[in-house]
Amino acid sequence: MPIACRGACVMMLPMIRRLAIAVFVLASVCTARPVTAAKSLQDAIGKVERETHGKVLSAETKHNGRSAVYRIKVLTRDGQVRVIEVPADEERSSR
């Protein structure tokens, strides 16, 4: 391989690395399972704990007009902090 091509290929490595990371992130987002609605904040916390096998750091209910969502911050087993939003089951929670 000519020397000029080696230099160009080496210069493309950071771009290829960024592209690989972008593909990985996109694949992770596309394969994430949707979280089903929960009837209470405690129910949502239990679902997140079961699905992530992590430690819940905080949890709160956020209201947006007529709808509500449970926002749960969890520390995963691999040390990442994730925020998971679980929709509130409005029919069951209003009874």
N, C-alpha and C positions, 0 to 999 in steps of 0.2 A: 504494500500500500504506500502511495506517495506520502511524503512528510506533510505536505499541505493539507491533505485529507485528514490526517491524524489530528492536526490542530483544530480543524473545523469540527471534527467529531467530539473532541474533548470539550470544546466550547458549547456543544449542544447538550452535554450531560446535565447541567442544571435545569434546562428546559424539559428534558425527558423526565427527570426526577419530579419536577413540579406536576407534569402531566400525569405521572403514575400516582402521585398523591391525590390529585383531583379525581381520578377514576376510582380510587379506593374509597374516598369520602362519598362520592356519588353512589357507589354500589352499597355502601353501608346505609345510607339514607333510604335507598330504594327497597332494601330488604328488611327494614325495621318493621316490626309487627305493630299494627295499630292497637292502641289501648282502648278497651271497652269502657263504657260508662260505669261510674260507681255511684252507689246510692248515698254514701257519706264520705267524709274525709278519712275516717278510720278504714273504711273499705278500700279507698283508693291507696292508702299507705300500704295495706296488706297486699294488694295486687302488685304494687311496685316492688315491694320486698321479695315477693315470690318470683317475679319475673327477672329481677336483676341480681338477686342474691347479695344485695348490697346493704349498706347502713343508711337509713334515712337521716339526713342532717336537719331538714326543716320541711314544713308543709303548711300551706295556706290555701284558702279559698279566694279566688279572684272572680268578681262579678263583672259582666260585660252586658249591660242592658238586662234582658230577661234571662240570659244564659249564664251559667257559672262553670268554672273549671277549677280543678284541684291542681295546684302547682307544687310539685314535690322535688326537693333537691336530695340527691342520693350519692353516696360515695360507693363506687363499684369495687368489686374485688381486685381489679387491676389498678386501683388508685385514681381513677378518673372521677371527677364530680360532674354529674349529669343532672339536668333539670327536665323532669318529665311532667307533661300536662295530661291530666285525666279528665275527660268531660264528666260533668255531674249529670246523673240520671234525674232530670227534672221531674218526671212523672212520679218516681218513687220518693224523691227527697221532699216533695211538696205535700205529701200525705201525712 
